[in-house]
Amino acid sequence: MDIKKIPLPHNHNENDNRIIEEMPSLETITSVAEAMSQLGNPSRLRIFWLLCHCEECVINIAAATDMSSPAVSHHLKLLKESGLIVANRHGKEMYYRAADSDMVLKLHHTIEEIARISCPK
């Protein structure tokens, strides 16, 4: 990969340019910001945490989170659009689970570290 030198108006130390050259792309940062934005909502954060541990249908997610099915469906749509969860159809029922990605795994572990909770056994 060809790293482009970015001229800085002020050269405070030689590490500034190296750090800027290795800065994540706008696309990468946008993806992470979107995921974090979705998890900034307590309802979506609870649903995401639940789906990191199991695959569930809307009705069961609603019962587990004490929310209405339409409200859960709305949150699931947003989580799915941001790539945090995936859906699978089993007959007439849709089931949701956390996406199988490195970012989802790291977010899951970060949530548990911050909240000082652990995965159910």
Phi, psi and omega in degrees: 000135181272115180268125182271133175284131179251115181289126178260143180299327180234134179253090183279323171199165187289343180284335182308309184292323180296318179295316180295322179297329182263006179300137179301152180295160177299323179298316180295312181296321179297319179297316179293317180298320179296315179298315181293325178297317179296323181278358176285350178265125183303322180295314179294324179297317178296316180297315179300313180301314178303313184286349172287343184249345181201168173256128185220160175268166183302316183300315180289324177296317179300315180295318182293330183256001181056048179233164175283155177300318177298322179294317178298316179302320178298312180295321178298320178301314181293318178296322179292317179299328181273000176082010182277333179228164175230160180238145176227136178267130173237099185067235180271350187260140173263135177241143183239148176207165177295143177294151180268080179221159180298319181297317180296317179299316180292320177297317178302310180294323179296316179302314182292324177293315182295317182278354182056046175239164178234164180296141175295151181268000000 
